């Protein structure tokens, strides 16, 4: 049974995004108040605040090493931060409108309302090394595995770029897509859309393998996550609840109502399967 074990407060207004650092000991959250907060997930204690954004913070991503992280938001700028010193290492500019989503791996990737995805070398970073411009509307989400970049757009399409092979595959979801997540083996992916549905899609054929429903998602971007070695899907709802589904059967396992406003983000710590939810109610919650 999944239960809420910790509530993180400290933001003034909605919390839009949250991520675990590698060990699961700390969580980062970003919000409408332009700030990023670091909390100890074991004690709930506030550790640090990172200030520098001029507008809302919409997404966060921790580096593989865990000592730096990326943030993006309404000021159209991608920030690279030092976790320990709270200092900004580098700013990446080039987007013309707000940054909706970021990814931090061997390279940094940012997705924007300006319909583009930009790939950055964080070591040099003054200009993007590649710009993907195929989307016809806001790009809302990005996921990266090996040489594949998966993007979601309000134009109703999911695009998978194979950077090594120079190939692009496009799947038509026919509804605005607000989040995409690869399965661990990349054979399938989750697509969250504004018709109150989460679809499990076949990466090769683009066919729908399963659909997860029972939540409300018609207005807000709400991230979803895979947990327990891709055995379950976790997603949020605009009624403030967290839902868990069985990946194979599509059956709803749990519906947990703790937030008092729409859930904006669901993220998972892969080793512990702990979940972090963020909400327009101004809180983030830890679930185990």
C-alpha positions as CSV (number, residue, x, y, z in Angstrom):
1,X,0.0,0.0,0.0
2,X,1.3,3.4,-1.0
3,X,1.1,6.0,1.8
4,X,2.1,9.7,2.1
5,X,5.0,9.9,4.5
6,X,6.2,13.5,4.2
7,X,4.8,16.9,3.2
8,X,7.2,19.6,1.9
9,X,6.2,23.2,2.3
10,X,8.1,26.4,1.6
11,X,6.9,27.6,-1.8
12,X,4.7,30.7,-2.1
13,X,2.1,29.5,-4.6
14,X,1.9,26.5,-6.9
15,X,4.7,23.9,-7.1
16,X,5.2,22.8,-10.7
17,X,8.0,20.3,-10.6
18,X,10.0,18.0,-8.3
19,X,12.8,15.5,-8.6
20,X,14.8,13.1,-6.4
21,X,18.6,13.3,-6.3
22,X,20.4,10.0,-6.9
23,X,20.4,8.5,-3.4
24,X,16.8,9.6,-2.6
25,X,18.0,11.5,0.5
26,X,17.1,14.8,-1.0
27,X,14.3,16.3,-3.3
28,X,14.3,19.4,-5.3
29,X,11.1,21.4,-6.1
30,X,10.4,24.4,-8.3
31,X,7.5,26.7,-8.3
32,X,5.5,29.8,-9.2
33,X,7.6,31.8,-6.7
34,X,10.7,31.6,-9.0
35,X,12.5,29.6,-6.4
36,X,14.0,26.1,-6.2
37,X,14.0,24.4,-2.8
38,X,16.1,21.5,-1.6
39,X,14.6,19.3,1.2
40,X,15.9,16.3,3.1
41,X,13.4,13.5,2.3
42,X,14.1,11.6,5.5
43,X,13.5,14.5,7.9
44,X,11.5,16.9,5.8
45,X,13.9,19.7,6.7
46,X,14.5,22.5,4.3
47,X,18.2,22.6,3.3
48,X,18.7,25.2,0.6
49,X,17.0,27.7,-1.7
50,X,18.2,28.5,-5.2
51,X,17.3,31.9,-6.5
52,X,18.0,33.3,-9.9
53,X,15.0,32.8,-12.1
54,X,13.0,35.8,-13.1
55,X,9.8,33.8,-13.7
56,X,8.3,30.5,-12.7
57,X,10.3,27.3,-12.6
58,X,8.6,24.6,-14.7
59,X,11.0,21.7,-14.7
60,X,14.2,20.4,-13.0
61,X,16.7,17.6,-13.8
62,X,19.6,16.3,-11.8
63,X,22.9,15.4,-13.5
64,X,24.1,11.8,-13.5
65,X,26.8,12.7,-11.0
66,X,24.3,14.4,-8.7
67,X,26.4,17.5,-8.0
68,X,24.7,19.8,-10.5
69,X,21.2,20.2,-11.8
70,X,19.3,22.1,-14.5
71,X,16.2,24.3,-14.2
72,X,14.0,25.9,-16.8
73,X,11.0,28.1,-16.7
74,X,9.1,31.2,-17.8
75,X,12.2,33.4,-18.3
76,X,13.2,31.3,-21.3
77,X,16.6,30.5,-19.8
78,X,18.2,27.2,-18.8
79,X,20.2,27.3,-15.6
80,X,23.0,25.0,-14.6
81,X,23.4,25.0,-10.8
82,X,26.0,23.7,-8.3
83,X,24.0,21.8,-5.7
84,X,26.5,22.4,-2.8
85,X,27.3,26.1,-3.3
86,X,23.8,27.1,-4.6
87,X,25.6,29.1,-7.4
88,X,24.7,29.4,-11.0
89,X,27.5,27.8,-13.1
90,X,26.1,28.7,-16.5
91,X,23.1,30.1,-18.3
92,X,21.9,28.8,-21.6
93,X,19.9,31.2,-23.7
94,X,18.2,30.8,-27.1
95,X,14.6,29.9,-26.5
96,X,12.1,32.5,-27.5
97,X,9.4,31.5,-25.1
98,X,9.2,29.6,-21.8
99,X,11.0,26.3,-21.2
100,X,8.5,23.6,-20.3
101,X,10.8,20.6,-19.8
102,X,14.4,19.7,-19.3
103,X,16.6,16.6,-19.3
104,X,20.1,16.1,-18.0
105,X,22.3,13.2,-19.2
106,X,25.4,13.2,-21.3
107,X,24.0,16.4,-22.8
108,X,21.3,18.8,-21.7
109,X,18.0,19.0,-23.5
110,X,15.3,21.7,-23.2
111,X,11.8,21.8,-24.7
112,X,9.9,25.0,-25.1
113,X,6.6,26.7,-25.8
114,X,8.5,28.1,-28.9
115,X,8.0,24.7,-30.6
116,X,11.6,23.7,-30.4
117,X,13.9,21.3,-28.6
118,X,17.4,22.4,-28.0
119,X,20.4,20.2,-27.2
120,X,23.3,21.7,-25.3
121,X,26.8,20.7,-24.3
122,X,26.9,21.7,-20.7
123,X,30.7,22.1,-20.7
124,X,30.7,24.9,-23.3
125,X,27.0,25.7,-23.6
126,X,27.0,29.1,-25.2
127,X,25.0,27.9,-28.3
128,X,22.9,24.7,-28.8
129,X,24.6,21.9,-30.6
130,X,21.3,20.9,-32.3
131,X,17.8,22.4,-32.6
132,X,14.8,20.2,-33.3
133,X,12.1,22.2,-35.0
134,X,9.5,19.7,-36.3
135,X,6.7,20.4,-33.7
136,X,3.8,22.6,-34.8
137,X,2.9,23.7,-31.3
138,X,4.4,23.9,-27.8
139,X,6.7,21.1,-26.9
140,X,5.7,20.0,-23.4
141,X,7.9,17.1,-22.4
142,X,11.2,15.3,-23.3
143,X,12.7,12.0,-22.4
144,X,16.1,10.6,-23.5
145,X,17.5,7.1,-23.6
146,X,20.8,6.4,-25.2
147,X,20.7,8.0,-28.7
148,X,16.9,8.4,-28.7
149,X,15.1,11.7,-27.8
150,X,11.3,11.4,-27.2
151,X,9.2,14.6,-27.3
152,X,5.6,15.5,-26.7
153,X,3.7,18.4,-28.2
154,X,0.3,20.1,-27.9
155,X,0.0,19.4,-31.7
156,X,-1.0,15.9,-30.7
157,X,2.2,14.1,-31.8
158,X,4.9,12.2,-30.2
159,X,8.2,12.4,-32.0
160,X,11.1,10.0,-31.5
161,X,14.5,11.2,-32.8
162,X,17.3,8.7,-33.3
163,X,20.2,11.1,-33.2
164,X,22.8,8.5,-34.2
165,X,20.9,7.2,-37.3
166,X,19.4,10.6,-38.2
167,X,15.9,9.2,-38.2
168,X,12.5,10.6,-37.0
169,X,9.4,8.7,-36.2
170,X,6.1,10.5,-35.5
171,X,3.1,9.0,-33.7
172,X,-0.2,10.7,-33.9
173,X,-2.0,10.6,-30.5
174,X,-4.7,13.0,-31.8
175,X,-4.9,14.8,-28.4
176,X,-2.6,17.3,-26.9
177,X,0.3,15.4,-25.3
178,X,1.8,16.8,-22.1
179,X,4.2,14.1,-21.0
180,X,6.2,11.2,-22.4
181,X,8.3,8.6,-20.6
182,X,10.3,5.6,-22.1
183,X,10.0,2.2,-20.5
184,X,13.4,0.9,-19.3
185,X,13.9,-1.2,-22.4
186,X,12.7,1.6,-24.7
187,X,10.3,-0.9,-26.4
188,X,7.3,1.2,-25.3
189,X,6.6,4.6,-23.8
190,X,3.9,6.4,-21.8
191,X,2.0,9.3,-23.4
192,X,-0.1,11.5,-21.1
193,X,-2.7,13.6,-23.0
194,X,-5.4,16.2,-22.2
195,X,-8.3,13.7,-22.6
196,X,-7.9,12.2,-19.2
197,X,-5.9,9.2,-20.6
198,X,-2.4,7.8,-20.3
199,X,-1.5,5.5,-23.2
200,X,1.2,2.9,-23.3
201,X,2.5,3.0,-26.9
202,X,4.6,0.6,-28.9
203,X,7.8,2.3,-29.8
204,X,8.2,0.6,-33.1
205,X,4.7,0.5,-34.5
206,X,3.1,3.5,-32.7
207,X,0.1,1.3,-31.7
208,X,-1.7,1.6,-28.4
209,X,-0.8,-1.3,-26.1
210,X,-2.8,-0.2,-23.1
211,X,-4.8,2.8,-21.7
212,X,-4.9,4.0,-18.1
213,X,-7.9,6.0,-17.0
214,X,-9.9,7.0,-13.9
215,X,-8.2,10.4,-13.4
216,X,-9.1,13.8,-14.6
217,X,-6.6,15.6,-16.9
218,X,-8.2,18.1,-19.3
219,X,-6.4,21.4,-18.5
220,X,-3.0,21.0,-16.8
221,X,0.3,19.3,-17.7
222,X,0.7,16.4,-15.3
223,X,3.7,14.2,-15.5
224,X,3.5,10.4,-15.1
225,X,6.1,7.9,-14.0
226,X,6.9,4.2,-14.2
227,X,7.9,2.4,-11.0
228,X,8.9,-1.1,-9.7
229,X,10.8,-2.0,-12.8
230,X,8.0,-0.8,-15.1
231,X,5.4,-2.9,-13.3
232,X,3.2,0.1,-12.4
233,X,2.2,3.5,-13.8
234,X,1.8,6.4,-11.4
235,X,-0.1,9.5,-12.5
236,X,-1.8,12.6,-11.1
237,X,-5.2,14.0,-11.4
238,X,-6.7,17.5,-11.4
239,X,-8.8,16.5,-8.4
240,X,-5.6,16.3,-6.3
241,X,-5.2,12.5,-6.3
242,X,-2.3,10.2,-7.1
243,X,-3.3,7.0,-9.0
244,X,-1.4,3.8,-9.5
245,X,-2.2,1.3,-12.3
246,X,-0.9,-2.1,-13.2
247,X,1.1,-1.7,-16.5
248,X,0.0,-4.9,-18.1
249,X,-3.6,-5.1,-17.1
250,X,-4.4,-1.4,-17.0
251,X,-6.3,-1.9,-13.7
252,X,-6.3,0.9,-11.2
253,X,-4.6,-0.4,-8.0
254,X,-4.9,2.7,-5.8
255,X,-6.3,6.2,-5.8
256,X,-4.8,8.4,-3.1
257,X,-6.3,11.8,-2.3
258,X,-4.0,14.1,-0.3
259,X,-3.5,17.2,-2.3
260,X,-6.2,19.9,-2.3
261,X,-5.6,21.1,-5.9
262,X,-4.5,19.6,-9.2
263,X,-1.3,17.5,-9.2
264,X,1.3,19.0,-11.5
265,X,4.1,16.5,-11.3
266,X,4.8,12.8,-10.4
267,X,8.4,11.6,-10.3
268,X,9.9,8.4,-9.0
269,X,13.2,7.3,-7.4
270,X,14.1,4.2,-9.3
271,X,16.0,2.4,-6.6
272,X,13.5,2.9,-3.7
273,X,10.3,3.3,-5.8
274,X,9.5,6.4,-3.7
275,X,7.2,8.8,-5.4
276,X,7.2,12.6,-5.3
277,X,4.1,14.6,-6.2
278,X,3.8,18.4,-6.6
279,X,0.6,20.4,-6.7
280,X,-1.0,23.7,-7.3
281,X,-1.9,23.6,-3.5
282,X,1.7,24.8,-2.8
283,X,3.0,21.5,-1.4
284,X,5.1,18.5,-2.5
285,X,4.4,15.1,-1.0
286,X,6.6,12.0,-0.6
287,X,5.0,8.6,-1.0
288,X,6.4,5.2,0.0
